[in-house]
Amino acid sequence: MSEINKLRVMSVDPGTNALGLSIHEFNLTHGTMVVLDAYTVNVPRVMNLYCSDSLFYHDERVAKLNAVEYAVANYARAWEIERAVSESPYMGKFPAAYAALVSCINAIRSGCSNYDPTLYLDIIDPATIKKQLGVPGNSGDKSLITKAIEKSETIDTSLIDLSILDEHSVDSIAVGHAYLKLNF
């Protein structure tokens, strides 16, 4: 970014099947953000198209993680990001899902490092992300996140069509918003 008060940030909703990615331009002077892009990566499709050689040497789990790393690095490179942030894994009642998300975070970190070895991946816990939007931290109602983004005075979504985004893309926007609120 050429302007001193602007910052390009990639935010991530981690997943080994569906990976939510979004790009934001933060206006640090006004404490606002413009959503430039939001997208959900179909990880198995990326695995089959670009990382299928991994399947010859590893199991599907490892191949999916390679696909996450590939997708993150390419998305970061395409948008020339300056910061990256992800939702952290949540343990809950499913330890296997938690373990998969921890591995996914490591793949996201590797993708960020492939783009820029100095790029650090910040993480924010799910409850904090929701609370920054005014949504109860223990709420499981995904529609509340979309409604809160629509109502937010600090999030400009005029460049995207929020109504067609799935929960992973929307969650990645919420991650970016929490990062803005907590850090700037």
C-alpha positions in Angstrom: 0.0 0.0 0.0 1.4 3.4 -0.9 -0.7 5.5 1.6 0.8 5.6 5.1 -2.5 5.3 6.9 -3.7 2.2 5.0 -3.0 -1.4 5.6 -3.8 -4.5 3.5 -4.8 -7.5 5.6 -5.8 -11.0 4.8 -8.1 -12.7 7.3 -8.8 -16.4 7.5 -11.5 -18.8 8.7 -9.5 -22.0 8.9 -10.7 -25.3 7.6 -9.4 -28.4 5.8 -12.4 -28.7 3.5 -13.6 -25.1 3.3 -11.2 -22.2 3.9 -12.6 -18.7 4.3 -10.3 -16.0 3.0 -10.9 -12.2 2.7 -8.9 -9.1 2.0 -9.4 -5.8 3.7 -8.0 -2.4 3.4 -7.8 -0.8 6.9 -7.9 3.0 7.2 -5.9 3.4 10.3 -6.8 7.1 10.7 -10.5 6.4 10.8 -10.5 2.9 12.3 -12.5 1.5 9.4 -12.1 -1.2 6.8 -13.1 -1.9 3.2 -13.7 -5.5 2.3 -12.0 -5.9 -1.1 -12.6 -9.6 -1.6 -14.1 -12.6 0.2 -13.8 -16.1 -1.0 -14.2 -19.7 0.2 -11.5 -22.1 -1.0 -12.8 -25.6 -1.8 -9.7 -27.3 -0.3 -10.3 -30.8 -1.8 -10.6 -29.2 -5.3 -7.4 -27.3 -4.9 -5.8 -30.5 -3.6 -6.9 -32.4 -6.7 -5.9 -29.6 -9.2 -2.6 -28.3 -7.8 -1.4 -30.7 -5.0 -2.4 -34.1 -6.3 1.2 -35.2 -6.3 1.0 -35.1 -2.4 -1.4 -38.0 -2.6 1.3 -40.2 -4.0 3.5 -39.7 -0.9 1.1 -38.8 1.9 -2.5 -39.5 3.0 -5.4 -37.2 2.1 -5.0 -35.2 5.4 -1.5 -34.1 4.5 -2.5 -33.4 0.9 -5.3 -31.1 2.1 -2.9 -29.2 4.3 -0.6 -28.8 1.3 -3.5 -27.4 -0.6 -4.3 -24.9 2.3 -0.7 -23.8 2.2 -0.8 -23.4 -1.6 -4.1 -21.4 -1.5 -3.0 -19.1 1.2 0.4 -18.3 -0.4 -1.2 -17.6 -3.8 -4.0 -15.4 -2.3 -1.5 -13.4 -0.3 0.7 -13.0 -3.3 -2.2 -11.9 -5.5 -3.3 -9.2 -3.1 0.2 -8.2 -1.8 -0.9 -8.3 1.8 0.9 -6.7 4.7 -0.6 -8.5 7.6 -2.4 -11.9 8.2 -4.8 -13.0 10.9 -6.8 -16.2 11.5 -9.4 -17.5 13.8 -7.8 -19.8 16.4 -8.9 -23.4 16.8 -11.7 -24.1 19.4 -11.5 -27.3 21.3 -15.1 -27.8 22.2 -16.4 -31.4 22.3 -14.4 -32.7 19.3 -10.7 -33.2 19.9 -10.1 -34.6 16.4 -11.6 -31.5 14.8 -9.4 -29.3 17.1 -6.3 -31.3 16.1 -7.2 -30.8 12.4 -7.6 -27.1 12.9 -4.2 -26.8 14.7 -2.6 -28.5 11.7 -4.5 -26.1 9.4 -3.2 -23.1 11.3 0.3 -24.5 10.7 -0.4 -24.8 7.0 -1.7 -21.2 6.9 1.5 -20.0 8.7 3.6 -21.9 6.1 1.6 -20.3 3.3 2.2 -16.9 4.8 5.9 -17.6 5.1 6.0 -18.8 1.5 4.6 -15.4 0.5 6.8 -13.4 2.8 9.2 -15.1 5.3 8.7 -12.1 7.7 4.9 -12.2 7.7 3.5 -13.3 11.1 0.1 -14.9 11.4 -1.9 -13.4 14.3 -4.7 -15.5 15.7 -7.9 -14.5 17.6 -10.2 -16.8 19.5 -13.7 -17.3 18.2 -15.5 -15.8 21.2 -13.5 -12.5 20.9 -14.2 -12.3 17.2 -18.0 -12.5 17.8 -17.9 -10.1 20.8 -16.1 -7.4 18.6 -19.1 -7.5 16.4 -21.6 -7.3 19.3 -22.6 -11.0 18.9 -22.6 -13.1 22.1 -19.4 -15.1 22.2 -21.2 -18.4 22.9 -23.7 -18.0 20.0 -23.9 -20.7 17.4 -26.2 -18.7 15.1 -24.2 -17.9 12.0 -26.7 -15.5 10.7 -26.0 -13.1 13.6 -22.4 -12.6 12.2 -23.8 -11.5 8.8 -26.4 -9.2 10.3 -23.7 -7.6 12.5 -21.4 -7.0 9.5 -24.3 -5.4 7.6 -25.0 -3.1 10.5 -21.4 -2.2 11.3 -20.3 1.4 10.7 -16.7 0.4 10.5 -17.0 -2.3 7.8 -17.6 -1.2 4.2 -18.9 -4.1 2.1 -19.9 -2.1 -0.9 -17.3 -3.8 -3.2 -18.7 -7.3 -2.5 -22.1 -8.9 -2.4 -22.4 -10.1 1.2 -25.7 -11.8 0.4 -24.1 -14.5 -1.7 -21.2 -15.3 0.7 -21.2 -18.6 2.6 -20.4 -18.8 6.4 -16.7 -19.3 5.9 -16.2 -16.1 3.8 -18.4 -14.2 6.3 -16.5 -15.5 9.2 -13.2 -14.4 7.6 -14.6 -10.9 7.4 -15.5 -11.0 11.1 -11.9 -12.1 11.8 -10.6 -9.1 10.0 -12.9 -6.8 11.8 -11.8 -8.2 15.2 -8.2 -7.6 14.2 -8.9 -4.0 13.3 -10.7 -3.4 16.6 -8.2 -5.1 18.8 -5.1 -3.6 17.2 -5.8 -0.1 15.7 
